[in-house]
Amino acid sequence: MFKTMEILNENGWHENKIGLIGGSSRVVSEFSKNNSTLSLYYQGLPQLFSSSSRYKDIMGSYGLSNKLRRPDIIIEIRNANVTSKKYYILEVKRSQKREYLVDGVYKLLGYFKDYESIYLKDGNVLRGILVGWSGIKKQNTFKEQEIYMSGWLELKETIHDLMDI
């Protein structure tokens, strides 16, 4: 999360508000740049995610859990001139082991299906980034896929290219 905040600051986003991790606010930090506002969630969900879960009722009906699964980090970008929002889910696996990276990708795919209604309406964008430690093949094409993978050292470049920040 701190690396993400650092990358945002380096790309001209100005931090307007910062909260405590585990505090009462869902948003850990809020940034602005030009006509856009960016909210950073750590182990928390934007309200739209909370109300749009497709699996919450299924899990609850079996007594497994009625709590929603929360990604490591969610970035929400709102532009003052546009009604749609952009969401980026970051799942962090501090490993280069193939099995952990594969599990991380499947976790992201599960989030996409659980919150599918968010990006199927109102022109919202939902993308995922799996952050591994190293050994991830660099991709040259962005914006075509739902999920991207990035090594720790390449995260700045991946976020910059993917989010146009």
C-alpha positions in Angstrom: 0.0 0.0 0.0 2.8 2.4 0.9 4.5 1.7 -2.4 1.2 2.5 -4.2 1.0 5.8 -2.4 4.5 6.6 -3.3 3.9 5.9 -6.9 0.8 8.1 -6.9 2.7 11.0 -5.4 5.5 10.6 -7.9 2.9 10.8 -10.7 1.4 14.1 -9.6 -1.4 13.0 -7.4 -1.8 15.2 -4.3 -2.8 13.5 -1.1 -5.7 15.4 0.4 -6.7 13.0 3.2 -5.0 10.1 5.0 -6.6 7.8 7.5 -5.4 5.0 9.8 -5.1 1.4 8.6 -7.9 -0.4 10.4 -9.6 2.9 11.3 -13.3 3.6 11.0 -13.0 4.9 7.4 -13.0 2.5 4.5 -10.7 4.9 2.6 -7.1 4.9 3.8 -6.0 7.8 1.6 -7.6 10.2 -0.9 -5.7 11.9 -3.7 -6.6 14.5 -6.4 -5.2 15.4 -9.7 -6.7 17.7 -12.3 -10.5 16.9 -12.3 -10.1 13.5 -10.7 -10.3 12.1 -7.2 -8.6 8.8 -6.3 -9.5 6.8 -3.2 -7.2 4.1 -1.9 -8.7 1.2 0.0 -6.6 -1.2 2.0 -8.4 -4.5 3.0 -11.7 -2.6 2.6 -14.3 -2.2 0.0 -16.0 0.8 -1.7 -19.7 1.0 -0.9 -20.6 -0.1 -4.5 -18.6 -3.3 -4.0 -20.3 -4.0 -0.7 -23.8 -3.7 -2.2 -22.9 -5.6 -5.4 -21.5 -8.9 -4.2 -22.9 -11.8 -6.1 -21.6 -14.4 -3.6 -22.4 -12.9 -0.2 -25.8 -14.5 0.0 -24.5 -17.9 -1.2 -21.8 -18.0 1.4 -24.2 -16.8 4.1 -26.9 -19.4 3.2 -24.4 -22.2 3.9 -23.2 -20.6 7.2 -19.7 -20.2 5.8 -19.5 -16.4 6.2 -21.6 -13.4 5.3 -18.5 -11.2 5.3 -17.3 -10.1 1.9 -13.9 -11.1 0.6 -11.7 -8.1 0.4 -8.8 -7.6 -2.0 -5.5 -6.3 -0.6 -5.9 -2.9 -2.3 -8.6 -1.2 -4.3 -8.0 2.0 -6.2 -11.1 4.0 -7.2 -10.8 6.9 -9.6 -13.7 9.3 -10.2 -13.5 12.1 -12.8 -15.7 15.1 -12.1 -16.8 15.2 -15.8 -17.7 11.5 -16.1 -20.3 9.4 -14.2 -18.4 6.1 -14.6 -15.6 5.1 -12.3 -12.4 3.1 -12.7 -11.5 0.4 -10.2 -8.2 -1.3 -9.9 -7.8 -4.3 -7.6 -4.3 -5.1 -6.5 -3.6 -8.5 -5.1 -0.1 -8.8 -3.6 1.8 -12.1 -3.4 5.3 -11.4 -2.0 6.6 -14.5 -3.7 8.0 -15.6 -7.0 6.7 -19.2 -6.6 4.4 -20.2 -9.5 1.7 -21.8 -7.3 1.3 -18.6 -5.2 1.1 -16.5 -8.4 -1.4 -18.8 -9.9 -3.5 -18.7 -6.7 -3.4 -14.9 -6.9 -4.6 -14.8 -10.4 -7.5 -17.1 -9.5 -8.3 -14.9 -6.5 -8.5 -11.9 -8.9 -10.8 -13.8 -11.2 -13.0 -14.6 -8.3 -13.3 -10.9 -7.4 -14.1 -10.1 -11.0 -17.0 -12.6 -11.0 -18.2 -11.6 -7.5 -18.3 -7.9 -8.4 -19.2 -8.4 -12.1 -22.3 -6.2 -12.0 -20.0 -3.2 -11.2 -18.3 -3.1 -14.5 -21.3 -4.3 -16.5 -23.2 -1.2 -15.8 -22.7 2.6 -16.1 -19.5 2.2 -18.1 -17.3 1.4 -15.1 -13.9 0.0 -15.6 -12.5 -2.9 -13.5 -9.0 -4.1 -13.8 -6.8 -6.3 -11.6 -3.1 -6.3 -11.0 -1.3 -9.3 -9.4 1.9 -8.1 -7.8 4.5 -10.8 -7.3 8.0 -10.5 -6.0 9.9 -11.2 -9.2 10.1 -13.6 -12.2 7.0 -12.3 -14.0 7.2 -11.9 -17.7 6.9 -8.3 -18.7 3.9 -7.5 -21.1 4.0 -4.7 -23.6 0.3 -4.5 -24.2 -2.0 -2.8 -21.7 -5.7 -2.0 -21.5 -6.7 -5.1 -23.4 -6.8 -7.5 -20.5 -8.8 -7.7 -17.2 -5.8 -8.9 -15.2 -2.1 -7.9 -15.4 0.8 -9.2 -13.5 3.7 -7.2 -12.3 6.9 -7.8 -10.4 7.6 -5.6 -7.3 10.3 -3.6 -9.1 8.1 -3.1 -12.2 5.0 -2.0 -10.2 5.5 1.7 -10.8 5.7 1.2 -14.6 2.7 -1.1 -14.6 0.5 1.3 -12.6 1.6 4.2 -14.8 0.9 2.4 -18.0 -2.3 0.8 -17.0 -3.9 3.7 -15.2 -2.6 6.5 -17.5 -1.4 8.4 -14.4 
